[in-house]
Amino acid sequence: MVENVATLNTQAIELASSGHYFEAIACLKRAISLEKHNHLLWYNLGITYRDSGNLSAAKSALLNAHEINDEDDEVIETLALVCFNQGCNEEALSYCLEGLSQNSQNSHLWNTIGVIYFNTNDFHMAAEAFENAVTINPYYYDALFNLRDTYEELGNKAGYQMCVEQMKNIQLGENDFEGEGTDA
């Protein structure tokens, strides 16, 4: 059988999804040896390292992906989150701002900025970032959840309640789809 990048990548994704990270990483490294300028392979390697708990290797792989393609939103988002999880808040914020300079409508980056500010107890800046995320995508449950908690920290009872209601609507909508056609 001839090895090709697509097959190795698919095999790696399947292995990683079943928790076989070591084997998945080996497949991705082999694929990268065949096509070292494929940012998606580097991105998948970064995700796999992240999921296996190796944030340092994840960051390194994601930096390679970013160097090859510095406009991929998912690479920038993931890189920002890995930096945040490593405790590198300034670096994470820098990647978020870089991503937003390319796509100001990226609700995930706004949410990540909010998380960074929330975790540094800058609740006013966190609220602003979460509000941007929810303005872009009113059905973004995680951002609503985070905004609700931020409003609670700020003592904004009306804002808190508004988030709770919107979250209920989202959950209700999800449950509507699950139960469709099962009632007699």
DOTORLO-824714 format. One record per residue (C-alpha): x, y, z; residue number from 1; residue in three letters. Coordinates in nm, 2 decimals. Layout:
N
@x=X | y=Y | z=Z | seq=NUM | type=ALA;
...
# end
This chain:
184
@x=0.00 | y=0.00 | z=0.00 | seq=1 | type=MET;
@x=0.13 | y=0.34 | z=-0.10 | seq=2 | type=VAL;
@x=0.12 | y=0.60 | z=0.19 | seq=3 | type=GLU;
@x=-0.05 | y=0.92 | z=0.10 | seq=4 | type=ASN;
@x=-0.12 | y=1.23 | z=0.31 | seq=5 | type=VAL;
@x=-0.50 | y=1.21 | z=0.30 | seq=6 | type=ALA;
@x=-0.50 | y=0.85 | z=0.42 | seq=7 | type=THR;
@x=-0.25 | y=0.92 | z=0.69 | seq=8 | type=LEU;
@x=-0.45 | y=1.23 | z=0.81 | seq=9 | type=ASN;
@x=-0.78 | y=1.04 | z=0.81 | seq=10 | type=THR;
@x=-0.62 | y=0.75 | z=1.00 | seq=11 | type=GLN;
@x=-0.48 | y=0.99 | z=1.25 | seq=12 | type=ALA;
@x=-0.82 | y=1.16 | z=1.31 | seq=13 | type=ILE;
@x=-0.98 | y=0.82 | z=1.36 | seq=14 | type=GLU;
@x=-0.70 | y=0.71 | z=1.60 | seq=15 | type=LEU;
@x=-0.72 | y=1.03 | z=1.80 | seq=16 | type=ALA;
@x=-1.10 | y=1.02 | z=1.83 | seq=17 | type=SER;
@x=-1.06 | y=0.68 | z=2.00 | seq=18 | type=SER;
@x=-0.79 | y=0.80 | z=2.23 | seq=19 | type=GLY;
@x=-0.49 | y=0.65 | z=2.05 | seq=20 | type=HIS;
@x=-0.29 | y=0.97 | z=2.05 | seq=21 | type=TYR;
@x=0.06 | y=0.82 | z=2.02 | seq=22 | type=PHE;
@x=-0.04 | y=0.63 | z=1.70 | seq=23 | type=GLU;
@x=-0.23 | y=0.94 | z=1.57 | seq=24 | type=ALA;
@x=0.07 | y=1.16 | z=1.63 | seq=25 | type=ILE;
@x=0.29 | y=0.91 | z=1.44 | seq=26 | type=ALA;
@x=0.06 | y=0.91 | z=1.14 | seq=27 | type=CYS;
@x=0.05 | y=1.29 | z=1.13 | seq=28 | type=LEU;
@x=0.43 | y=1.31 | z=1.16 | seq=29 | type=LYS;
@x=0.46 | y=1.07 | z=0.87 | seq=30 | type=ARG;
@x=0.21 | y=1.28 | z=0.67 | seq=31 | type=ALA;
@x=0.41 | y=1.60 | z=0.75 | seq=32 | type=ILE;
@x=0.73 | y=1.43 | z=0.64 | seq=33 | type=SER;
@x=0.56 | y=1.38 | z=0.30 | seq=34 | type=LEU;
@x=0.41 | y=1.73 | z=0.28 | seq=35 | type=GLU;
@x=0.57 | y=1.96 | z=0.53 | seq=36 | type=LYS;
@x=0.40 | y=2.28 | z=0.41 | seq=37 | type=HIS;
@x=0.04 | y=2.16 | z=0.47 | seq=38 | type=ASN;
@x=-0.09 | y=2.38 | z=0.75 | seq=39 | type=HIS;
@x=-0.39 | y=2.15 | z=0.81 | seq=40 | type=LEU;
@x=-0.16 | y=1.86 | z=0.90 | seq=41 | type=LEU;
@x=0.03 | y=2.08 | z=1.15 | seq=42 | type=TRP;
@x=-0.31 | y=2.20 | z=1.28 | seq=43 | type=TYR;
@x=-0.43 | y=1.84 | z=1.33 | seq=44 | type=ASN;
@x=-0.10 | y=1.75 | z=1.50 | seq=45 | type=LEU;
@x=-0.15 | y=2.05 | z=1.73 | seq=46 | type=GLY;
@x=-0.50 | y=1.94 | z=1.81 | seq=47 | type=ILE;
@x=-0.39 | y=1.59 | z=1.88 | seq=48 | type=THR;
@x=-0.11 | y=1.70 | z=2.11 | seq=49 | type=TYR;
@x=-0.35 | y=1.93 | z=2.29 | seq=50 | type=ARG;
@x=-0.60 | y=1.65 | z=2.34 | seq=51 | type=ASP;
@x=-0.33 | y=1.42 | z=2.46 | seq=52 | type=SER;
@x=-0.24 | y=1.68 | z=2.73 | seq=53 | type=GLY;
@x=0.09 | y=1.80 | z=2.57 | seq=54 | type=ASN;
@x=0.03 | y=2.17 | z=2.54 | seq=55 | type=LEU;
@x=0.39 | y=2.26 | z=2.47 | seq=56 | type=SER;
@x=0.40 | y=2.03 | z=2.17 | seq=57 | type=ALA;
@x=0.06 | y=2.15 | z=2.07 | seq=58 | type=ALA;
@x=0.17 | y=2.51 | z=2.07 | seq=59 | type=LYS;
@x=0.48 | y=2.42 | z=1.86 | seq=60 | type=SER;
@x=0.27 | y=2.24 | z=1.60 | seq=61 | type=ALA;
@x=0.01 | y=2.52 | z=1.59 | seq=62 | type=LEU;
@x=0.29 | y=2.78 | z=1.55 | seq=63 | type=LEU;
@x=0.41 | y=2.59 | z=1.24 | seq=64 | type=ASN;
@x=0.05 | y=2.58 | z=1.10 | seq=65 | type=ALA;
@x=0.02 | y=2.96 | z=1.17 | seq=66 | type=HIS;
@x=0.35 | y=3.03 | z=1.00 | seq=67 | type=GLU;
@x=0.23 | y=2.84 | z=0.69 | seq=68 | type=ILE;
@x=-0.11 | y=3.00 | z=0.69 | seq=69 | type=ASN;
@x=-0.15 | y=3.30 | z=0.92 | seq=70 | type=ASP;
@x=-0.51 | y=3.37 | z=0.81 | seq=71 | type=GLU;
@x=-0.68 | y=3.04 | z=0.92 | seq=72 | type=ASP;
@x=-0.93 | y=3.14 | z=1.20 | seq=73 | type=ASP;
@x=-0.93 | y=2.79 | z=1.35 | seq=74 | type=GLU;
@x=-0.55 | y=2.78 | z=1.38 | seq=75 | type=VAL;
@x=-0.55 | y=3.12 | z=1.55 | seq=76 | type=ILE;
@x=-0.84 | y=3.03 | z=1.78 | seq=77 | type=GLU;
@x=-0.68 | y=2.71 | z=1.89 | seq=78 | type=THR;
@x=-0.34 | y=2.88 | z=1.93 | seq=79 | type=LEU;
@x=-0.50 | y=3.14 | z=2.15 | seq=80 | type=ALA;
@x=-0.67 | y=2.88 | z=2.37 | seq=81 | type=LEU;
@x=-0.35 | y=2.67 | z=2.40 | seq=82 | type=VAL;
@x=-0.16 | y=2.98 | z=2.51 | seq=83 | type=CYS;
@x=-0.44 | y=3.07 | z=2.76 | seq=84 | type=PHE;
@x=-0.43 | y=2.71 | z=2.90 | seq=85 | type=ASN;
@x=-0.06 | y=2.75 | z=2.95 | seq=86 | type=GLN;
@x=-0.12 | y=3.06 | z=3.15 | seq=87 | type=GLY;
@x=0.02 | y=3.29 | z=2.88 | seq=88 | type=CYS;
@x=-0.27 | y=3.54 | z=2.88 | seq=89 | type=ASN;
@x=-0.09 | y=3.82 | z=2.70 | seq=90 | type=GLU;
@x=0.01 | y=3.59 | z=2.42 | seq=91 | type=GLU;
@x=-0.34 | y=3.45 | z=2.40 | seq=92 | type=ALA;
@x=-0.48 | y=3.79 | z=2.38 | seq=93 | type=LEU;
@x=-0.24 | y=3.89 | z=2.11 | seq=94 | type=SER;
@x=-0.35 | y=3.60 | z=1.89 | seq=95 | type=TYR;
@x=-0.71 | y=3.69 | z=1.95 | seq=96 | type=CYS;
@x=-0.65 | y=4.04 | z=1.84 | seq=97 | type=LEU;
@x=-0.46 | y=3.92 | z=1.54 | seq=98 | type=GLU;
@x=-0.75 | y=3.70 | z=1.44 | seq=99 | type=GLY;
@x=-1.01 | y=3.98 | z=1.50 | seq=100 | type=LEU;
@x=-0.80 | y=4.21 | z=1.28 | seq=101 | type=SER;
@x=-0.86 | y=3.96 | z=1.00 | seq=102 | type=GLN;
@x=-1.22 | y=3.88 | z=1.09 | seq=103 | type=ASN;
@x=-1.39 | y=4.10 | z=1.34 | seq=104 | type=SER;
@x=-1.70 | y=3.88 | z=1.33 | seq=105 | type=GLN;
@x=-1.54 | y=3.58 | z=1.49 | seq=106 | type=ASN;
@x=-1.75 | y=3.52 | z=1.79 | seq=107 | type=SER;
@x=-1.52 | y=3.25 | z=1.92 | seq=108 | type=HIS;
@x=-1.23 | y=3.49 | z=1.94 | seq=109 | type=LEU;
@x=-1.45 | y=3.75 | z=2.12 | seq=110 | type=TRP;
@x=-1.55 | y=3.47 | z=2.37 | seq=111 | type=ASN;
@x=-1.19 | y=3.38 | z=2.43 | seq=112 | type=THR;
@x=-1.10 | y=3.74 | z=2.49 | seq=113 | type=ILE;
@x=-1.38 | y=3.75 | z=2.75 | seq=114 | type=GLY;
@x=-1.25 | y=3.44 | z=2.92 | seq=115 | type=VAL;
@x=-0.90 | y=3.59 | z=2.94 | seq=116 | type=ILE;
@x=-1.04 | y=3.91 | z=3.10 | seq=117 | type=TYR;
@x=-1.28 | y=3.72 | z=3.33 | seq=118 | type=PHE;
@x=-0.99 | y=3.51 | z=3.46 | seq=119 | type=ASN;
@x=-0.79 | y=3.82 | z=3.54 | seq=120 | type=THR;
@x=-1.09 | y=3.97 | z=3.72 | seq=121 | type=ASN;
@x=-1.14 | y=4.25 | z=3.46 | seq=122 | type=ASP;
@x=-1.52 | y=4.19 | z=3.45 | seq=123 | type=PHE;
@x=-1.60 | y=4.51 | z=3.26 | seq=124 | type=HIS;
@x=-1.37 | y=4.41 | z=2.97 | seq=125 | type=MET;
@x=-1.50 | y=4.05 | z=2.99 | seq=126 | type=ALA;
@x=-1.86 | y=4.17 | z=2.96 | seq=127 | type=ALA;
@x=-1.78 | y=4.38 | z=2.66 | seq=128 | type=GLU;
@x=-1.61 | y=4.09 | z=2.48 | seq=129 | type=ALA;
@x=-1.88 | y=3.84 | z=2.57 | seq=130 | type=PHE;
@x=-2.14 | y=4.10 | z=2.45 | seq=131 | type=GLU;
@x=-1.96 | y=4.12 | z=2.12 | seq=132 | type=ASN;
@x=-1.96 | y=3.74 | z=2.09 | seq=133 | type=ALA;
@x=-2.34 | y=3.73 | z=2.16 | seq=134 | type=VAL;
@x=-2.42 | y=4.02 | z=1.93 | seq=135 | type=THR;
@x=-2.25 | y=3.83 | z=1.65 | seq=136 | type=ILE;
@x=-2.41 | y=3.50 | z=1.74 | seq=137 | type=ASN;
@x=-2.71 | y=3.53 | z=1.97 | seq=138 | type=PRO;
@x=-2.72 | y=3.14 | z=1.99 | seq=139 | type=TYR;
@x=-2.37 | y=3.10 | z=2.11 | seq=140 | type=TYR;
@x=-2.44 | y=2.91 | z=2.43 | seq=141 | type=TYR;
@x=-2.09 | y=2.92 | z=2.58 | seq=142 | type=ASP;
@x=-2.07 | y=3.30 | z=2.53 | seq=143 | type=ALA;
@x=-2.41 | y=3.35 | z=2.69 | seq=144 | type=LEU;
@x=-2.31 | y=3.13 | z=2.98 | seq=145 | type=PHE;
@x=-1.99 | y=3.33 | z=3.03 | seq=146 | type=ASN;
@x=-2.18 | y=3.66 | z=2.99 | seq=147 | type=LEU;
@x=-2.43 | y=3.55 | z=3.25 | seq=148 | type=ARG;
@x=-2.15 | y=3.47 | z=3.50 | seq=149 | type=ASP;
@x=-1.98 | y=3.80 | z=3.42 | seq=150 | type=THR;
@x=-2.31 | y=3.99 | z=3.48 | seq=151 | type=TYR;
@x=-2.34 | y=3.81 | z=3.81 | seq=152 | type=GLU;
@x=-1.99 | y=3.93 | z=3.91 | seq=153 | type=GLU;
@x=-2.08 | y=4.28 | z=3.81 | seq=154 | type=LEU;
@x=-2.42 | y=4.27 | z=4.00 | seq=155 | type=GLY;
@x=-2.61 | y=4.33 | z=3.67 | seq=156 | type=ASN;
@x=-2.93 | y=4.14 | z=3.76 | seq=157 | type=LYS;
@x=-3.12 | y=4.24 | z=3.45 | seq=158 | type=ALA;
@x=-2.84 | y=4.13 | z=3.22 | seq=159 | type=GLY;
@x=-2.80 | y=3.81 | z=3.42 | seq=160 | type=TYR;
@x=-3.17 | y=3.73 | z=3.38 | seq=161 | type=GLN;
@x=-3.17 | y=3.82 | z=3.01 | seq=162 | type=MET;
@x=-2.89 | y=3.56 | z=2.96 | seq=163 | type=CYS;
@x=-3.07 | y=3.30 | z=3.16 | seq=164 | type=VAL;
@x=-3.38 | y=3.34 | z=2.94 | seq=165 | type=GLU;
@x=-3.18 | y=3.33 | z=2.62 | seq=166 | type=GLN;
@x=-3.00 | y=3.02 | z=2.74 | seq=167 | type=MET;
@x=-3.34 | y=2.85 | z=2.82 | seq=168 | type=LYS;
@x=-3.46 | y=2.94 | z=2.47 | seq=169 | type=ASN;
@x=-3.16 | y=2.77 | z=2.32 | seq=170 | type=ILE;
@x=-3.20 | y=2.46 | z=2.53 | seq=171 | type=GLN;
@x=-3.57 | y=2.45 | z=2.46 | seq=172 | type=LEU;
@x=-3.49 | y=2.47 | z=2.09 | seq=173 | type=GLY;
@x=-3.25 | y=2.18 | z=2.11 | seq=174 | type=GLU;
@x=-3.50 | y=1.97 | z=2.29 | seq=175 | type=ASN;
@x=-3.77 | y=2.05 | z=2.04 | seq=176 | type=ASP;
@x=-3.56 | y=1.89 | z=1.77 | seq=177 | type=PHE;
@x=-3.47 | y=1.58 | z=1.97 | seq=178 | type=GLU;
@x=-3.83 | y=1.50 | z=2.05 | seq=179 | type=GLY;
@x=-3.97 | y=1.56 | z=1.71 | seq=180 | type=GLU;
@x=-4.20 | y=1.29 | z=1.59 | seq=181 | type=GLY;
@x=-4.19 | y=1.08 | z=1.90 | seq=182 | type=THR;
@x=-4.52 | y=1.19 | z=2.05 | seq=183 | type=ASP;
@x=-4.82 | y=0.98 | z=1.97 | seq=184 | type=ALA;
# end
